[in-house]
């Protein structure tokens, strides 16, 4: 495999200031669990256990406030373990933490599983990914460039068992419309 500059020097690093909410000093700061992890695990800072019934959702505190540098965002993403084992995920995934937000980071969990799910203090509830942000400058135009995909949207490439026939037929819920 050809080594790229990033593979040699490792991931880009950016400093993010963090303040702990009072009473959360017993919890670890978010941490990368392996050398190759893209996200840092976020830990629950709830004082009492929170039980999510099937279909239920709750905002789970992390006890952290962040100062993300301008030009970056924080993305709150689900952890794969709770998702696969219990059907628990981050509802607004990925949740965005803007660089000008200074409130406590909280994680909106939802239980899509069949059994109640308990979130205890110190549980790893989500991942935090810090990413650069591009600001779009929208340009009004009369027409868009043509592509082979065109206006075909949801399900247009197939890959699921409900698909029968060409794009716009069978499993395409848009009927080929944009």
C-alpha positions in Angstrom: 0.0 0.0 0.0 1.3 3.4 -0.9 1.9 5.6 2.1 0.2 9.0 2.0 1.3 12.0 4.0 -1.4 11.5 6.5 -0.5 7.8 7.0 3.0 8.8 7.8 2.3 11.8 10.1 -1.0 10.6 11.6 -4.3 12.4 11.9 -4.5 16.2 11.9 -4.7 17.5 15.5 -6.7 20.5 16.8 -6.9 21.8 20.4 -10.4 21.8 21.9 -10.9 23.5 25.3 -13.2 21.6 27.7 -14.8 22.7 31.0 -16.4 20.1 33.3 -19.7 20.8 34.9 -19.5 20.8 38.8 -19.9 17.3 40.2 -18.6 15.5 37.1 -14.9 15.3 38.1 -15.3 11.6 38.7 -15.9 10.9 35.0 -13.2 10.5 32.4 -12.8 13.1 29.7 -13.8 11.8 26.2 -11.1 9.5 24.9 -10.1 7.7 21.8 -10.3 4.0 22.7 -7.9 2.8 20.0 -5.1 4.3 17.9 -7.3 4.3 14.8 -10.5 5.6 16.4 -12.1 8.5 14.6 -14.3 9.4 17.5 -13.8 9.9 21.2 -16.2 8.1 23.5 -18.6 10.4 25.5 -19.6 9.3 29.0 -23.0 9.7 30.7 -23.1 12.2 33.6 -26.6 11.5 34.8 -26.8 11.3 38.6 -29.4 8.5 38.6 -30.0 5.7 36.1 -32.1 6.7 33.1 -34.4 3.9 31.8 -35.3 4.2 28.1 -38.4 2.1 27.4 -38.9 0.7 23.9 -39.6 3.7 21.7 -38.4 6.1 24.4 -35.9 8.8 24.2 -33.9 11.0 26.6 -31.3 13.7 26.7 -28.2 12.3 28.5 -25.9 14.8 30.0 -22.1 14.5 29.5 -21.1 17.1 32.1 -18.9 18.8 29.5 -18.8 22.2 27.7 -16.5 22.6 24.7 -14.8 25.4 22.9 -14.5 24.0 19.4 -12.3 26.3 17.2 -14.0 28.2 14.4 -13.8 26.3 11.2 -14.6 23.0 13.0 -17.7 21.2 14.3 -18.3 18.4 16.8 -20.4 15.5 15.5 -22.2 13.3 18.1 -22.5 9.8 16.6 -23.9 6.5 17.9 -21.8 3.8 19.3 -22.0 0.5 17.4 -22.2 -1.7 20.4 -25.5 -0.4 22.0 -27.0 -0.1 18.5 -26.4 -3.7 17.5 -27.0 -5.2 21.0 -30.0 -3.2 22.1 -31.2 -1.0 19.3 -30.1 2.2 21.1 -28.8 5.0 18.9 -28.4 8.8 18.7 -31.7 10.1 17.4 -30.4 13.2 15.5 -27.4 11.5 14.2 -25.0 13.0 13.7 -25.8 15.7 16.2 -23.9 18.9 15.4 -22.0 20.9 18.0 -21.3 24.3 16.4 -18.1 26.2 17.2 -20.0 29.0 18.9 -22.0 26.8 21.2 -20.9 26.9 24.8 -23.6 24.9 26.6 -23.4 21.4 28.0 -23.0 18.6 25.5 -26.0 16.3 25.8 -26.7 13.2 23.8 -30.3 12.5 22.5 -30.6 8.7 22.8 -33.5 6.7 21.5 -34.4 3.0 22.2 -35.5 1.4 19.0 -35.2 -2.1 20.6 -37.7 -4.3 22.2 -36.5 -4.1 25.8 -36.0 -1.3 28.3 -32.4 0.1 28.2 -30.7 1.6 31.2 -28.1 4.3 31.0 -25.9 4.5 34.1 -23.5 7.2 35.1 -20.2 6.6 33.4 -21.6 4.6 30.5 -20.2 5.3 27.1 -23.2 6.7 25.3 -21.9 8.2 22.0 -18.8 9.2 20.1 -17.6 12.7 19.4 -15.8 13.4 16.1 -14.2 16.8 15.5 -14.3 17.7 11.8 -13.4 20.7 9.6 -16.3 22.6 8.2 -16.7 24.1 4.7 -19.0 27.1 4.3 -21.1 26.9 1.1 -21.7 29.9 -1.0 -25.0 29.2 -2.8 -25.2 30.5 -6.4 -28.7 30.8 -7.8 -28.7 29.5 -11.4 -31.4 28.6 -14.0 -30.3 25.0 -14.6 -27.9 22.4 -13.2 -25.3 20.3 -15.0 -26.5 16.9 -16.2 -25.4 13.6 -14.6 -26.1 10.0 -15.4 -28.2 9.8 -12.1 -30.3 12.9 -12.8 -33.2 13.3 -10.5 -33.4 9.7 -9.3 -33.3 9.6 -5.5 -34.1 7.2 -2.7 -33.4 3.6 -3.7 -32.3 4.4 -7.2 -29.3 2.1 -7.2 -31.2 -0.9 -5.9 -29.5 -3.2 -3.4 -32.5 -4.2 -1.4 -35.0 -7.0 -1.8 -38.0 -4.9 -2.6 -36.5 -3.7 -5.8 -38.2 -4.9 -9.0 -37.3 -3.4 -12.3 -35.6 -0.2 -13.5 -35.3 3.0 -11.4 -38.6 4.5 -10.7 -40.3 1.1 -10.5 -41.0 -1.3 -7.6 -39.0 -0.3 -4.5 -38.2 3.3 -5.5 -40.5 5.2 -3.1 -40.1 8.4 -5.1 -41.4 6.9 -8.3 -38.3 8.4 -10.0 -39.3 11.9 -8.9 -36.9 14.2 -7.2 
